[in-house]
Structure formats: structure tokens, C-alpha cells
Amino acid sequence: MKSVKLLIVALVVMATSLASCTGSDKGQSSTSNDRENAALNDENTLLRDSLNMARDYMNSLSSLVNEVSDGLSEIKEMEQIVSTTNFSQETTDRRQELRNDILLIKNSIQNRQNRLAELEAKLTRSEASNQFSEENRQSMLQTIANLKQQLTDQQRMIDNLSTQLDAANTKIKSLNQKVDSLKVVNTTVSNENVKAHQETQKAKEEIVKISNEMNECFYAIGSKSELKSHKIIETGFLRKTKVMQSSNIMQSYFTKADKRTLNEINLHSKKAKVLTNHDKQSYSIDDVDAGMKVLRIHDPNRFWQYTNYLVVQVD
């Protein structure tokens, strides 16, 4: 920056000198002949062209110096964003926005490099030697070299930021793939858990069903004639009353119950006798209102240990 400022001061001095020469030449031309006047006009034109060219070069250099400085500020700001951004928490649109910003900075750097190359090419042509002193020309070339180095450094910095962003995107992609994989695993495990729960529930239901079936019991209460007519008992002359086997009896006459909850049976009769084989210590036939009988089961396991059928004769 310092060399550019010195170069600008030198060119301003040169421009002032050129202007003074121009004014002096015009003063002298008033007393010269037409041929001298034309020659002086040509010389003045060349001097003005040289001054304009010098101004153009310096304006271009000054503009590029400012742009390179601004570009460095942009890169520093982008470095700050990249270094503090948690990309895993950013949306895809936000990451794409950062990528676009980096691309714009890259394009700006390339554009400035192209303009510097064009300016350098002009200064190295032979006609440039006629417009500037060798000292001024070399000073501008040195400024261009410094700017080229700064742009190269900026290019390296922005390439590094681009690499960091690409690495972050790759990492996020990998994490997303792992998340998707875990979702698949979780779905599989969830399905297996549902299946296991269903199988467990089915097993429980089967156990309940089996337990209920094992605890099924049947009882029939009726008079001797009723029990006989339903083929539950057999009787005969001088024969003991016989309870038929469960496979031969009429099931529809029996009431189904659960051994675990059947504790008491109202017999609705003043006389009652248990015909089936049950432990006599496991039950009792007691009187209730108006002498009516009730059968109470005190020990279900002992009561039902020989048969699941209970037949009570009432008369």
C-alpha cells in the first residue's frame, strides 16, 4: 500500500510538470510561426495522452488495491463464520448458501488476477517505456507483483475454507447415513419387539386358556328321576345308584363353572345328597333360610381331585 501511495504522488507531480510545460509551450506558441505551433500542439497532445494513460494505470492500480483489501476482509469474515459454525446443526440451504458465498469470492479473486495480468502486460510493452520513467514503471510493476502475491494468498485461504466446507458436508453425509442406518435398525428392532410382544401376549393368552380349561368344572342338580332321564345316573332293582362316565352323560344338563371361584352352590331343596366322588372333608351341606340346603366347598383342590363333575340329588 505504501509503494502505491508513493507512486500516485510521483504521478501527480509528473502530471503537474506536464501541465506546466503545456502552459509554457502555449505561451511561446503565440509568437511562433504556424509550423512551430502545430508541432507544439502535437507535443501537447502526446503529453496529455501520456498523462491520461498514467492516470488510467494508477486508477486501475488504486482500484485493485482497494478491491484486494476488501477481498481479504471478506475472506476473514468467511473464516470466522466457518470456524464458529456447527454444520451438523445447519440446514442444507444454509450450507449451500455458504458454498455459494465461497464461490463468489473465488470468482472475484480470479477476476482481479485477470485484471492484474492485463495491466502487467501493458506495462511491459515497449510503448509503456515512452509514457513512464523507468523508476515509475518498475514501481508499478512491483506493486502489481505484491498484489499478485496477496491474491495468491487469498486464493489459498479460500481454497482451504472450501476444503473445510466439503469435509463438513462429507461428515454430515456420513452421519446422516449412520442415522438412516440406525433408523433401519431401530425399525427392525421395533418390529421384532412388536412381534415378540405379540408372541408373548399370545403365549399368555394360551396359558390363560389352558389354565381356564384345567379349572373347568361341571355340576348338575336334580331329582333322581330328572338325573336318570338325562342319563346322568343309572338305577335298578336292588342296584346301587351309579353315576355315568362323563363321556356318556348329557352335557347340556350340566352347568359349567370355574373351580377357583366356585365356593357355594344353592341347592333349592331341604334334602340333598352328593352322588359323585369327592373328599368329604373338603365340603359341607348346610342349612340356610327355611331349611334349604347349600353346598359349600372349603378346599377346592381336594374337592375336585378325583373328578371335574359334581352331581347332587335333591328330593
C-alpha positions as protocol buffer text, in pm:
chain_id: "A"
residue {
  index: 1
  type: MET
  ca { x: 0 y: 0 z: 0 }
}
residue {
  index: 2
  type: LYS
  ca { x: 284 y: 242 z: 82 }
}
residue {
  index: 3
  type: SER
  ca { x: 451 y: 185 z: -257 }
}
residue {
  index: 4
  type: VAL
  ca { x: 123 y: 255 z: -436 }
}
residue {
  index: 5
  type: LYS
  ca { x: 75 y: 585 z: -248 }
}
residue {
  index: 6
  type: LEU
  ca { x: 429 y: 696 z: -333 }
}
residue {
  index: 7
  type: LEU
  ca { x: 367 y: 606 z: -695 }
}
residue {
  index: 8
  type: ILE
  ca { x: 48 y: 810 z: -701 }
}
residue {
  index: 9
  type: VAL
  ca { x: 232 y: 1115 z: -556 }
}
residue {
  index: 10
  type: ALA
  ca { x: 504 y: 1078 z: -820 }
}
residue {
  index: 11
  type: LEU
  ca { x: 249 y: 1066 z: -1099 }
}
residue {
  index: 12
  type: VAL
  ca { x: 68 y: 1372 z: -964 }
}
residue {
  index: 13
  type: VAL
  ca { x: 398 y: 1561 z: -968 }
}
residue {
  index: 14
  type: MET
  ca { x: 461 y: 1438 z: -1322 }
}
residue {
  index: 15
  type: ALA
  ca { x: 112 y: 1545 z: -1424 }
}
residue {
  index: 16
  type: THR
  ca { x: 172 y: 1894 z: -1274 }
}
residue {
  index: 17
  type: SER
  ca { x: 500 y: 1922 z: -1460 }
}
residue {
  index: 18
  type: LEU
  ca { x: 335 y: 1817 z: -1782 }
}
residue {
  index: 19
  type: ALA
  ca { x: 62 y: 2074 z: -1731 }
}
residue {
  index: 20
  type: SER
  ca { x: 324 y: 2350 z: -1664 }
}
residue {
  index: 21
  type: CYS
  ca { x: 509 y: 2255 z: -1976 }
}
residue {
  index: 22
  type: THR
  ca { x: 188 y: 2268 z: -2169 }
}
residue {
  index: 23
  type: GLY
  ca { x: 106 y: 2618 z: -2040 }
}
residue {
  index: 24
  type: SER
  ca { x: 461 y: 2745 z: -2118 }
}
residue {
  index: 25
  type: ASP
  ca { x: 454 y: 2597 z: -2467 }
}
residue {
  index: 26
  type: LYS
  ca { x: 122 y: 2767 z: -2537 }
}
residue {
  index: 27
  type: GLY
  ca { x: 265 y: 3099 z: -2421 }
}
residue {
  index: 28
  type: GLN
  ca { x: 561 y: 3067 z: -2655 }
}
residue {
  index: 29
  type: SER
  ca { x: 344 y: 2946 z: -2947 }
}
residue {
  index: 30
  type: SER
  ca { x: 172 y: 3283 z: -2961 }
}
residue {
  index: 31
  type: THR
  ca { x: 490 y: 3432 z: -3107 }
}
residue {
  index: 32
  type: SER
  ca { x: 591 y: 3135 z: -3322 }
}
residue {
  index: 33
  type: ASN
  ca { x: 506 y: 3058 z: -3678 }
}
residue {
  index: 34
  type: ASP
  ca { x: 234 y: 2812 z: -3778 }
}
residue {
  index: 35
  type: ARG
  ca { x: 471 y: 2522 z: -3819 }
}
residue {
  index: 36
  type: GLU
  ca { x: 609 y: 2557 z: -3470 }
}
residue {
  index: 37
  type: ASN
  ca { x: 256 y: 2600 z: -3338 }
}
residue {
  index: 38
  type: ALA
  ca { x: 143 y: 2272 z: -3500 }
}
residue {
  index: 39
  type: ALA
  ca { x: 446 y: 2089 z: -3363 }
}
residue {
  index: 40
  type: LEU
  ca { x: 375 y: 2221 z: -3017 }
}
residue {
  index: 41
  type: ASN
  ca { x: 12 y: 2115 z: -3044 }
}
residue {
  index: 42
  type: ASP
  ca { x: 121 y: 1765 z: -3140 }
}
residue {
  index: 43
  type: GLU
  ca { x: 358 y: 1755 z: -2846 }
}
residue {
  index: 44
  type: ASN
  ca { x: 87 y: 1877 z: -2612 }
}
residue {
  index: 45
  type: THR
  ca { x: -146 y: 1607 z: -2740 }
}
residue {
  index: 46
  type: LEU
  ca { x: 118 y: 1342 z: -2675 }
}
residue {
  index: 47
  type: LEU
  ca { x: 175 y: 1479 z: -2327 }
}
residue {
  index: 48
  type: ARG
  ca { x: -197 y: 1478 z: -2250 }
}
residue {
  index: 49
  type: ASP
  ca { x: -227 y: 1122 z: -2381 }
}
residue {
  index: 50
  type: SER
  ca { x: 68 y: 1018 z: -2165 }
}
residue {
  index: 51
  type: LEU
  ca { x: -86 y: 1186 z: -1863 }
}
residue {
  index: 52
  type: ASN
  ca { x: -423 y: 1024 z: -1926 }
}
residue {
  index: 53
  type: MET
  ca { x: -259 y: 683 z: -1967 }
}
residue {
  index: 54
  type: ALA
  ca { x: -66 y: 730 z: -1646 }
}
residue {
  index: 55
  type: ARG
  ca { x: -383 y: 831 z: -1466 }
}
residue {
  index: 56
  type: ASP
  ca { x: -565 y: 526 z: -1605 }
}
residue {
  index: 57
  type: TYR
  ca { x: -290 y: 294 z: -1488 }
}
residue {
  index: 58
  type: MET
  ca { x: -285 y: 449 z: -1143 }
}
residue {
  index: 59
  type: ASN
  ca { x: -664 y: 447 z: -1116 }
}
residue {
  index: 60
  type: SER
  ca { x: -663 y: 77 z: -1209 }
}
residue {
  index: 61
  type: LEU
  ca { x: -392 y: 2 z: -955 }
}
residue {
  index: 62
  type: SER
  ca { x: -563 y: 204 z: -684 }
}
residue {
  index: 63
  type: SER
  ca { x: -895 y: 30 z: -753 }
}
residue {
  index: 64
  type: LEU
  ca { x: -731 y: -312 z: -742 }
}
residue {
  index: 65
  type: VAL
  ca { x: -551 y: -229 z: -416 }
}
residue {
  index: 66
  type: ASN
  ca { x: -888 y: -141 z: -257 }
}
residue {
  index: 67
  type: GLU
  ca { x: -1058 y: -448 z: -403 }
}
residue {
  index: 68
  type: VAL
  ca { x: -782 y: -681 z: -280 }
}
residue {
  index: 69
  type: SER
  ca { x: -811 y: -526 z: 66 }
}
residue {
  index: 70
  type: ASP
  ca { x: -1189 y: -571 z: 61 }
}
residue {
  index: 71
  type: GLY
  ca { x: -1143 y: -929 z: -61 }
}
residue {
  index: 72
  type: LEU
  ca { x: -917 y: -1006 z: 233 }
}
residue {
  index: 73
  type: SER
  ca { x: -1184 y: -868 z: 470 }
}
residue {
  index: 74
  type: GLU
  ca { x: -1446 y: -1092 z: 306 }
}
residue {
  index: 75
  type: ILE
  ca { x: -1224 y: -1397 z: 347 }
}
residue {
  index: 76
  type: LYS
  ca { x: -1152 y: -1314 z: 713 }
}
residue {
  index: 77
  type: GLU
  ca { x: -1525 y: -1282 z: 774 }
}
residue {
  index: 78
  type: MET
  ca { x: -1590 y: -1613 z: 596 }
}
residue {
  index: 79
  type: GLU
  ca { x: -1314 y: -1779 z: 806 }
}
residue {
  index: 80
  type: GLN
  ca { x: -1489 y: -1656 z: 1120 }
}
residue {
  index: 81
  type: ILE
  ca { x: -1823 y: -1797 z: 1001 }
}
residue {
  index: 82
  type: VAL
  ca { x: -1674 y: -2134 z: 907 }
}
residue {
  index: 83
  type: SER
  ca { x: -1475 y: -2166 z: 1230 }
}
residue {
  index: 84
  type: THR
  ca { x: -1777 y: -2093 z: 1453 }
}
residue {
  index: 85
  type: THR
  ca { x: -2047 y: -2273 z: 1256 }
}
residue {
  index: 86
  type: ASN
  ca { x: -2172 y: -2610 z: 1376 }
}
residue {
  index: 87
  type: PHE
  ca { x: -2251 y: -2753 z: 1035 }
}
residue {
  index: 88
  type: SER
  ca { x: -2436 y: -3054 z: 1178 }
}
residue {
  index: 89
  type: GLN
  ca { x: -2700 y: -2813 z: 1313 }
}
residue {
  index: 90
  type: GLU
  ca { x: -2724 y: -2605 z: 995 }
}
residue {
  index: 91
  type: THR
  ca { x: -2988 y: -2669 z: 730 }
}
residue {
  index: 92
  type: THR
  ca { x: -2894 y: -2788 z: 383 }
}
residue {
  index: 93
  type: ASP
  ca { x: -2996 y: -2448 z: 243 }
}
residue {
  index: 94
  type: ARG
  ca { x: -2764 y: -2267 z: 486 }
}
residue {
  index: 95
  type: ARG
  ca { x: -2468 y: -2488 z: 392 }
}
residue {
  index: 96
  type: GLN
  ca { x: -2542 y: -2428 z: 24 }
}
residue {
  index: 97
  type: GLU
  ca { x: -2554 y: -2053 z: 92 }
}
residue {
  index: 98
  type: LEU
  ca { x: -2204 y: -2068 z: 246 }
}
residue {
  index: 99
  type: ARG
  ca { x: -2081 y: -2268 z: -52 }
}
residue {
  index: 100
  type: ASN
  ca { x: -2222 y: -2004 z: -290 }
}
residue {
  index: 101
  type: ASP
  ca { x: -2053 y: -1724 z: -92 }
}
residue {
  index: 102
  type: ILE
  ca { x: -1717 y: -1901 z: -117 }
}
residue {
  index: 103
  type: LEU
  ca { x: -1768 y: -1949 z: -492 }
}
residue {
  index: 104
  type: LEU
  ca { x: -1837 y: -1576 z: -535 }
}
residue {
  index: 105
  type: ILE
  ca { x: -1514 y: -1490 z: -352 }
}
residue {
  index: 106
  type: LYS
  ca { x: -1323 y: -1735 z: -572 }
}
residue {
  index: 107
  type: ASN
  ca { x: -1466 y: -1572 z: -884 }
}
residue {
  index: 108
  type: SER
  ca { x: -1375 y: -1223 z: -754 }
}
residue {
  index: 109
  type: ILE
  ca { x: -1016 y: -1333 z: -691 }
}
residue {
  index: 110
  type: GLN
  ca { x: -993 y: -1480 z: -1041 }
}
residue {
  index: 111
  type: ASN
  ca { x: -1131 y: -1159 z: -1192 }
}
residue {
  index: 112
  type: ARG
  ca { x: -873 y: -946 z: -1007 }
}
residue {
  index: 113
  type: GLN
  ca { x: -594 y: -1179 z: -1114 }
}
residue {
  index: 114
  type: ASN
  ca { x: -702 y: -1140 z: -1476 }
}
residue {
  index: 115
  type: ARG
  ca { x: -709 y: -759 z: -1450 }
}
residue {
  index: 116
  type: LEU
  ca { x: -363 y: -754 z: -1290 }
}
residue {
  index: 117
  type: ALA
  ca { x: -231 y: -974 z: -1570 }
}
residue {
  index: 118
  type: GLU
  ca { x: -371 y: -736 z: -1832 }
}
residue {
  index: 119
  type: LEU
  ca { x: -223 y: -431 z: -1656 }
}
residue {
  index: 120
  type: GLU
  ca { x: 114 y: -604 z: -1619 }
}
residue {
  index: 121
  type: ALA
  ca { x: 112 y: -694 z: -1988 }
}
residue {
  index: 122
  type: LYS
  ca { x: 50 y: -327 z: -2082 }
}
residue {
  index: 123
  type: LEU
  ca { x: 334 y: -204 z: -1860 }
}
residue {
  index: 124
  type: THR
  ca { x: 580 y: -450 z: -2011 }
}
residue {
  index: 125
  type: ARG
  ca { x: 509 y: -340 z: -2370 }
}
residue {
  index: 126
  type: SER
  ca { x: 759 y: -112 z: -2542 }
}
residue {
  index: 127
  type: GLU
  ca { x: 518 y: 185 z: -2566 }
}
residue {
  index: 128
  type: ALA
  ca { x: 490 y: 193 z: -2188 }
}
residue {
  index: 129
  type: SER
  ca { x: 857 y: 286 z: -2172 }
}
residue {
  index: 130
  type: ASN
  ca { x: 771 y: 610 z: -2354 }
}
residue {
  index: 131
  type: GLN
  ca { x: 494 y: 703 z: -2107 }
}
residue {
  index: 132
  type: PHE
  ca { x: 673 y: 649 z: -1774 }
}
residue {
  index: 133
  type: SER
  ca { x: 1017 y: 684 z: -1635 }
}
residue {
  index: 134
  type: GLU
  ca { x: 1185 y: 353 z: -1573 }
}
residue {
  index: 135
  type: GLU
  ca { x: 1163 y: 416 z: -1198 }
}
residue {
  index: 136
  type: ASN
  ca { x: 785 y: 473 z: -1210 }
}
residue {
  index: 137
  type: ARG
  ca { x: 729 y: 175 z: -1438 }
}
residue {
  index: 138
  type: GLN
  ca { x: 929 y: -56 z: -1212 }
}
residue {
  index: 139
  type: SER
  ca { x: 745 y: 79 z: -908 }
}
residue {
  index: 140
  type: MET
  ca { x: 408 y: -6 z: -1064 }
}
residue {
  index: 141
  type: LEU
  ca { x: 533 y: -350 z: -1168 }
}
residue {
  index: 142
  type: GLN
  ca { x: 645 y: -411 z: -808 }
}
residue {
  index: 143
  type: THR
  ca { x: 301 y: -304 z: -682 }
}
residue {
  index: 144
  type: ILE
  ca { x: 143 y: -547 z: -927 }
}
residue {
  index: 145
  type: ALA
  ca { x: 374 y: -826 z: -805 }
}
residue {
  index: 146
  type: ASN
  ca { x: 275 y: -752 z: -444 }
}
residue {
  index: 147
  type: LEU
  ca { x: -95 y: -761 z: -535 }
}
residue {
  index: 148
  type: LYS
  ca { x: -50 y: -1087 z: -725 }
}
residue {
  index: 149
  type: GLN
  ca { x: 111 y: -1242 z: -417 }
}
residue {
  index: 150
  type: GLN
  ca { x: -174 y: -1120 z: -196 }
}
residue {
  index: 151
  type: LEU
  ca { x: -429 y: -1266 z: -438 }
}
residue {
  index: 152
  type: THR
  ca { x: -238 y: -1596 z: -441 }
}
residue {
  index: 153
  type: ASP
  ca { x: -251 y: -1600 z: -61 }
}
residue {
  index: 154
  type: GLN
  ca { x: -621 y: -1520 z: -68 }
}
residue {
  index: 155
  type: GLN
  ca { x: -678 y: -1796 z: -323 }
}
residue {
  index: 156
  type: ARG
  ca { x: -506 y: -2042 z: -90 }
}
residue {
  index: 157
  type: MET
  ca { x: -713 y: -1923 z: 208 }
}
residue {
  index: 158
  type: ILE
  ca { x: -1045 y: -1953 z: 24 }
}
residue {
  index: 159
  type: ASP
  ca { x: -946 y: -2296 z: -114 }
}
residue {
  index: 160
  type: ASN
  ca { x: -879 y: -2405 z: 244 }
}
residue {
  index: 161
  type: LEU
  ca { x: -1223 y: -2281 z: 352 }
}
residue {
  index: 162
  type: SER
  ca { x: -1382 y: -2464 z: 59 }
}
residue {
  index: 163
  type: THR
  ca { x: -1200 y: -2781 z: 167 }
}
residue {
  index: 164
  type: GLN
  ca { x: -1327 y: -2739 z: 524 }
}
residue {
  index: 165
  type: LEU
  ca { x: -1683 y: -2695 z: 400 }
}
residue {
  index: 166
  type: ASP
  ca { x: -1655 y: -3001 z: 174 }
}
residue {
  index: 167
  type: ALA
  ca { x: -1515 y: -3202 z: 466 }
}
residue {
  index: 168
  type: ALA
  ca { x: -1803 y: -3087 z: 686 }
}
residue {
  index: 169
  type: ASN
  ca { x: -2056 y: -3183 z: 418 }
}
residue {
  index: 170
  type: THR
  ca { x: -1891 y: -3524 z: 381 }
}
residue {
  index: 171
  type: LYS
  ca { x: -1901 y: -3576 z: 756 }
}
residue {
  index: 172
  type: ILE
  ca { x: -2265 y: -3469 z: 773 }
}
residue {
  index: 173
  type: LYS
  ca { x: -2349 y: -3704 z: 484 }
}
residue {
  index: 174
  type: SER
  ca { x: -2175 y: -3986 z: 670 }
}
residue {
  index: 175
  type: LEU
  ca { x: -2362 y: -3901 z: 990 }
}
residue {
  index: 176
  type: ASN
  ca { x: -2691 y: -3888 z: 801 }
}
residue {
  index: 177
  type: GLN
  ca { x: -2617 y: -4231 z: 655 }
}
residue {
  index: 178
  type: LYS
  ca { x: -2544 y: -4363 z: 1005 }
}
residue {
  index: 179
  type: VAL
  ca { x: -2867 y: -4206 z: 1131 }
}
residue {
  index: 180
  type: ASP
  ca { x: -3059 y: -4367 z: 844 }
}
residue {
  index: 181
  type: SER
  ca { x: -2890 y: -4697 z: 922 }
}
residue {
  index: 182
  type: LEU
  ca { x: -2981 y: -4663 z: 1289 }
}
residue {
  index: 183
  type: LYS
  ca { x: -3339 y: -4583 z: 1188 }
}
residue {
  index: 184
  type: VAL
  ca { x: -3348 y: -4905 z: 988 }
}
residue {
  index: 185
  type: VAL
  ca { x: -3202 y: -5096 z: 1283 }
}
residue {
  index: 186
  type: ASN
  ca { x: -3446 y: -4928 z: 1522 }
}
residue {
  index: 187
  type: THR
  ca { x: -3733 y: -5009 z: 1289 }
}
residue {
  index: 188
  type: THR
  ca { x: -3617 y: -5369 z: 1269 }
}
residue {
  index: 189
  type: VAL
  ca { x: -3574 y: -5391 z: 1646 }
}
residue {
  index: 190
  type: SER
  ca { x: -3910 y: -5221 z: 1695 }
}
residue {
  index: 191
  type: ASN
  ca { x: -4076 y: -5469 z: 1460 }
}
residue {
  index: 192
  type: GLU
  ca { x: -3904 y: -5756 z: 1639 }
}
residue {
  index: 193
  type: ASN
  ca { x: -4016 y: -5615 z: 1974 }
}
residue {
  index: 194
  type: VAL
  ca { x: -4372 y: -5588 z: 1845 }
}
residue {
  index: 195
  type: LYS
  ca { x: -4351 y: -5943 z: 1716 }
}
residue {
  index: 196
  type: ALA
  ca { x: -4203 y: -6064 z: 2046 }
}
residue {
  index: 197
  type: HIS
  ca { x: -4471 y: -5878 z: 2237 }
}
residue {
  index: 198
  type: GLN
  ca { x: -4738 y: -6033 z: 2018 }
}
residue {
  index: 199
  type: GLU
  ca { x: -4589 y: -6379 z: 2067 }
}
residue {
  index: 200
  type: THR
  ca { x: -4562 y: -6317 z: 2442 }
}
residue {
  index: 201
  type: GLN
  ca { x: -4921 y: -6196 z: 2451 }
}
residue {
  index: 202
  type: LYS
  ca { x: -5029 y: -6498 z: 2251 }
}
residue {
  index: 203
  type: ALA
  ca { x: -4840 y: -6727 z: 2490 }
}
residue {
  index: 204
  type: LYS
  ca { x: -5004 y: -6556 z: 2787 }
}
residue {
  index: 205
  type: GLU
  ca { x: -5344 y: -6596 z: 2627 }
}
residue {
  index: 206
  type: GLU
  ca { x: -5268 y: -6961 z: 2560 }
}
residue {
  index: 207
  type: ILE
  ca { x: -5160 y: -7008 z: 2921 }
}
residue {
  index: 208
  type: VAL
  ca { x: -5479 y: -6840 z: 3041 }
}
residue {
  index: 209
  type: LYS
  ca { x: -5682 y: -7056 z: 2806 }
}
residue {
  index: 210
  type: ILE
  ca { x: -5512 y: -7375 z: 2926 }
}
residue {
  index: 211
  type: SER
  ca { x: -5545 y: -7266 z: 3287 }
}
residue {
  index: 212
  type: ASN
  ca { x: -5914 y: -7194 z: 3236 }
}
residue {
  index: 213
  type: GLU
  ca { x: -5965 y: -7530 z: 3070 }
}
residue {
  index: 214
  type: MET
  ca { x: -5781 y: -7706 z: 3354 }
}
residue {
  index: 215
  type: ASN
  ca { x: -6003 y: -7531 z: 3606 }
}
residue {
  index: 216
  type: GLU
  ca { x: -6330 y: -7607 z: 3430 }
}
residue {
  index: 217
  type: CYS
  ca { x: -6583 y: -7799 z: 3638 }
}
residue {
  index: 218
  type: PHE
  ca { x: -6941 y: -7906 z: 3582 }
}
residue {
  index: 219
  type: TYR
  ca { x: -7228 y: -7963 z: 3822 }
}
residue {
  index: 220
  type: ALA
  ca { x: -7580 y: -8096 z: 3789 }
}
residue {
  index: 221
  type: ILE
  ca { x: -7855 y: -8072 z: 4048 }
}
residue {
  index: 222
  type: GLY
  ca { x: -8182 y: -8264 z: 4013 }
}
residue {
  index: 223
  type: SER
  ca { x: -8417 y: -8520 z: 4148 }
}
residue {
  index: 224
  type: LYS
  ca { x: -8347 y: -8887 z: 4099 }
}
residue {
  index: 225
  type: SER
  ca { x: -8590 y: -8910 z: 3807 }
}
residue {
  index: 226
  type: GLU
  ca { x: -8450 y: -8599 z: 3643 }
}
residue {
  index: 227
  type: LEU
  ca { x: -8094 y: -8721 z: 3668 }
}
residue {
  index: 228
  type: LYS
  ca { x: -8194 y: -9061 z: 3536 }
}
residue {
  index: 229
  type: SER
  ca { x: -8393 y: -8917 z: 3244 }
}
residue {
  index: 230
  type: HIS
  ca { x: -8089 y: -8714 z: 3140 }
}
residue {
  index: 231
  type: LYS
  ca { x: -7874 y: -9028 z: 3158 }
}
residue {
  index: 232
  type: ILE
  ca { x: -7659 y: -8890 z: 3433 }
}
residue {
  index: 233
  type: ILE
  ca { x: -7730 y: -9179 z: 3671 }
}
residue {
  index: 234
  type: GLU
  ca { x: -7847 y: -9539 z: 3639 }
}
residue {
  index: 235
  type: THR
  ca { x: -8065 y: -9717 z: 3891 }
}
residue {
  index: 236
  type: GLY
  ca { x: -8230 y: -10056 z: 3910 }
}
residue {
  index: 237
  type: PHE
  ca { x: -8399 y: -10302 z: 4142 }
}
residue {
  index: 238
  type: LEU
  ca { x: -8168 y: -10375 z: 4432 }
}
residue {
  index: 239
  type: ARG
  ca { x: -7894 y: -10188 z: 4247 }
}
residue {
  index: 240
  type: LYS
  ca { x: -7692 y: -9902 z: 4388 }
}
residue {
  index: 241
  type: THR
  ca { x: -7729 y: -9568 z: 4208 }
}
residue {
  index: 242
  type: LYS
  ca { x: -7445 y: -9531 z: 3960 }
}
residue {
  index: 243
  type: VAL
  ca { x: -7317 y: -9203 z: 3812 }
}
residue {
  index: 244
  type: MET
  ca { x: -7242 y: -9244 z: 3444 }
}
residue {
  index: 245
  type: GLN
  ca { x: -6899 y: -9169 z: 3297 }
}
residue {
  index: 246
  type: SER
  ca { x: -6857 y: -8811 z: 3174 }
}
residue {
  index: 247
  type: SER
  ca { x: -6822 y: -8925 z: 2812 }
}
residue {
  index: 248
  type: ASN
  ca { x: -7170 y: -9083 z: 2821 }
}
residue {
  index: 249
  type: ILE
  ca { x: -7368 y: -8824 z: 3012 }
}
residue {
  index: 250
  type: MET
  ca { x: -7580 y: -8548 z: 2864 }
}
residue {
  index: 251
  type: GLN
  ca { x: -7352 y: -8243 z: 2888 }
}
residue {
  index: 252
  type: SER
  ca { x: -7628 y: -7991 z: 2823 }
}
residue {
  index: 253
  type: TYR
  ca { x: -7781 y: -8059 z: 3162 }
}
residue {
  index: 254
  type: PHE
  ca { x: -7464 y: -7957 z: 3344 }
}
residue {
  index: 255
  type: THR
  ca { x: -7368 y: -7605 z: 3445 }
}
residue {
  index: 256
  type: LYS
  ca { x: -7008 y: -7510 z: 3368 }
}
residue {
  index: 257
  type: ALA
  ca { x: -6812 y: -7327 z: 3638 }
}
residue {
  index: 258
  type: ASP
  ca { x: -6459 y: -7237 z: 3747 }
}
residue {
  index: 259
  type: LYS
  ca { x: -6302 y: -7437 z: 4032 }
}
residue {
  index: 260
  type: ARG
  ca { x: -6115 y: -7127 z: 4150 }
}
residue {
  index: 261
  type: THR
  ca { x: -6430 y: -6923 z: 4205 }
}
residue {
  index: 262
  type: LEU
  ca { x: -6699 y: -7181 z: 4274 }
}
residue {
  index: 263
  type: ASN
  ca { x: -6729 y: -7179 z: 4653 }
}
residue {
  index: 264
  type: GLU
  ca { x: -7101 y: -7223 z: 4711 }
}
residue {
  index: 265
  type: ILE
  ca { x: -7399 y: -7377 z: 4529 }
}
residue {
  index: 266
  type: ASN
  ca { x: -7761 y: -7316 z: 4636 }
}
residue {
  index: 267
  type: LEU
  ca { x: -7943 y: -7649 z: 4607 }
}
residue {
  index: 268
  type: HIS
  ca { x: -8301 y: -7511 z: 4649 }
}
residue {
  index: 269
  type: SER
  ca { x: -8408 y: -7820 z: 4841 }
}
residue {
  index: 270
  type: LYS
  ca { x: -8444 y: -7937 z: 5201 }
}
residue {
  index: 271
  type: LYS
  ca { x: -8281 y: -8270 z: 5116 }
}
residue {
  index: 272
  type: ALA
  ca { x: -7958 y: -8315 z: 4920 }
}
residue {
  index: 273
  type: LYS
  ca { x: -7704 y: -8588 z: 4860 }
}
residue {
  index: 274
  type: VAL
  ca { x: -7373 y: -8576 z: 4667 }
}
residue {
  index: 275
  type: LEU
  ca { x: -7354 y: -8871 z: 4428 }
}
residue {
  index: 276
  type: THR
  ca { x: -7008 y: -8813 z: 4276 }
}
residue {
  index: 277
  type: ASN
  ca { x: -6678 y: -8900 z: 4442 }
}
residue {
  index: 278
  type: HIS
  ca { x: -6545 y: -8605 z: 4645 }
}
residue {
  index: 279
  type: ASP
  ca { x: -6340 y: -8582 z: 4963 }
}
residue {
  index: 280
  type: LYS
  ca { x: -6599 y: -8547 z: 5241 }
}
residue {
  index: 281
  type: GLN
  ca { x: -6366 y: -8323 z: 5440 }
}
residue {
  index: 282
  type: SER
  ca { x: -6346 y: -8072 z: 5156 }
}
residue {
  index: 283
  type: TYR
  ca { x: -6713 y: -7966 z: 5156 }
}
residue {
  index: 284
  type: SER
  ca { x: -7026 y: -7940 z: 5367 }
}
residue {
  index: 285
  type: ILE
  ca { x: -7401 y: -7924 z: 5305 }
}
residue {
  index: 286
  type: ASP
  ca { x: -7551 y: -7662 z: 5532 }
}
residue {
  index: 287
  type: ASP
  ca { x: -7897 y: -7532 z: 5608 }
}
residue {
  index: 288
  type: VAL
  ca { x: -7992 y: -7180 z: 5512 }
}
residue {
  index: 289
  type: ASP
  ca { x: -8324 y: -6995 z: 5513 }
}
residue {
  index: 290
  type: ALA
  ca { x: -8630 y: -7214 z: 5570 }
}
residue {
  index: 291
  type: GLY
  ca { x: -8418 y: -7526 z: 5588 }
}
residue {
  index: 292
  type: MET
  ca { x: -8299 y: -7502 z: 5230 }
}
residue {
  index: 293
  type: LYS
  ca { x: -7962 y: -7661 z: 5163 }
}
residue {
  index: 294
  type: VAL
  ca { x: -7642 y: -7505 z: 5030 }
}
residue {
  index: 295
  type: LEU
  ca { x: -7323 y: -7688 z: 4931 }
}
residue {
  index: 296
  type: ARG
  ca { x: -7006 y: -7512 z: 5045 }
}
residue {
  index: 297
  type: ILE
  ca { x: -6663 y: -7608 z: 4907 }
}
residue {
  index: 298
  type: HIS
  ca { x: -6391 y: -7548 z: 5167 }
}
residue {
  index: 299
  type: ASP
  ca { x: -6091 y: -7692 z: 4984 }
}
residue {
  index: 300
  type: PRO
  ca { x: -6128 y: -7677 z: 4602 }
}
residue {
  index: 301
  type: ASN
  ca { x: -5810 y: -7874 z: 4529 }
}
residue {
  index: 302
  type: ARG
  ca { x: -5917 y: -8168 z: 4745 }
}
residue {
  index: 303
  type: PHE
  ca { x: -6279 y: -8143 z: 4634 }
}
residue {
  index: 304
  type: TRP
  ca { x: -6204 y: -8172 z: 4261 }
}
residue {
  index: 305
  type: GLN
  ca { x: -5904 y: -8403 z: 4280 }
}
residue {
  index: 306
  type: TYR
  ca { x: -6096 y: -8713 z: 4162 }
}
residue {
  index: 307
  type: THR
  ca { x: -6343 y: -8570 z: 3915 }
}
residue {
  index: 308
  type: ASN
  ca { x: -6443 y: -8247 z: 3746 }
}
residue {
  index: 309
  type: TYR
  ca { x: -6809 y: -8338 z: 3767 }
}
residue {
  index: 310
  type: LEU
  ca { x: -7040 y: -8280 z: 4063 }
}
residue {
  index: 311
  type: VAL
  ca { x: -7381 y: -8449 z: 4076 }
}
residue {
  index: 312
  type: VAL
  ca { x: -7620 y: -8364 z: 4359 }
}
residue {
  index: 313
  type: GLN
  ca { x: -7953 y: -8547 z: 4404 }
}
residue {
  index: 314
  type: VAL
  ca { x: -8230 y: -8344 z: 4564 }
}
residue {
  index: 315
  type: ASP
  ca { x: -8580 y: -8472 z: 4657 }
}
